[in-house]
Amino acid sequence: MRVILVYDISTETKEGVKRLNRVRKIARRYLDHVQKSVFEGELTEGEIEKLKFELQCIIDNDEDFVIIYKMPPSIMIERDILTNTNDPTSNFI
């Protein structure tokens, strides 16, 4: 399943900065880093549940904002990159 993870972690405190770094490390284990707080990739339902569990153990439900978009394989996604930068997901088939 195609997954896009988007987050905004509050970094107004030292604890927030630590949460941000931990969230980023978890996201990198599962998905490709596309842009500052945006990750995407292909995951199974089980991997999505593990990702959600790990994130929920770290994030602050009152301070942070995390969205996981899930798109079934039957949906074709077209991406238009408007810049000359390298596409970090160019190795997808």
C-alpha positions in Angstrom: 0.0 0.0 0.0 1.3 3.5 -0.9 1.8 5.6 2.3 2.6 9.3 2.8 3.5 10.4 6.3 3.4 14.1 7.2 4.1 15.5 10.6 4.6 18.7 12.5 6.2 18.1 15.8 6.2 21.0 18.3 9.8 22.0 19.0 9.2 24.8 21.5 10.8 22.7 24.3 13.9 20.4 24.5 11.5 17.5 24.8 9.9 18.5 21.6 13.2 18.6 19.8 13.9 15.1 21.1 10.5 13.9 19.9 11.1 15.4 16.4 14.4 13.5 16.1 12.9 10.3 17.3 9.9 10.6 14.9 12.3 11.3 12.0 14.4 8.2 12.9 11.3 6.0 13.0 10.0 7.4 9.7 13.3 6.7 8.0 13.2 3.1 9.0 9.9 2.6 7.2 9.8 5.2 4.4 11.8 7.4 2.0 12.5 10.9 3.2 11.0 13.2 0.5 11.0 16.6 2.2 11.7 18.0 5.7 8.7 16.4 7.4 7.3 14.3 4.5 8.0 10.6 3.9 6.5 8.2 1.4 6.8 4.6 0.4 5.2 1.2 0.1 4.2 -0.6 3.3 2.1 -3.6 4.2 -0.8 -3.2 6.6 1.3 -4.8 9.3 4.2 -2.4 8.7 1.7 0.5 8.9 0.4 -0.7 12.2 4.0 -1.1 13.6 4.8 2.5 12.3 1.7 3.9 14.0 2.4 2.1 17.2 6.0 3.3 17.4 4.9 6.9 16.6 2.1 6.9 19.1 4.6 5.9 21.8 6.6 9.1 21.1 4.3 11.9 20.0 2.5 14.3 22.2 -1.2 14.1 21.3 -1.8 17.6 22.4 1.2 19.3 20.9 2.1 17.4 17.7 0.4 16.7 14.4 0.8 13.5 12.4 -1.1 12.2 9.4 -0.6 8.9 7.5 -2.3 8.8 4.1 -2.9 5.3 2.9 -3.6 4.6 -0.8 -4.5 1.1 -2.0 -2.5 -0.3 -5.0 -5.6 0.1 -7.2 -5.2 3.9 -7.1 -2.7 5.3 -9.6 -0.9 8.4 -8.2 0.7 10.9 -10.6 3.4 13.1 -9.2 4.6 16.3 -10.8 7.9 17.6 -9.5 8.3 21.2 -10.4 12.0 21.7 -9.6 15.4 20.3 -10.8 16.1 18.6 -7.5 16.7 14.8 -7.3 13.6 12.7 -6.7 14.4 10.6 -3.5 11.8 8.1 -4.6 13.1 7.6 -8.2 14.0 4.0 -7.4 10.4 2.9 -7.1 9.1 0.6 -9.8 
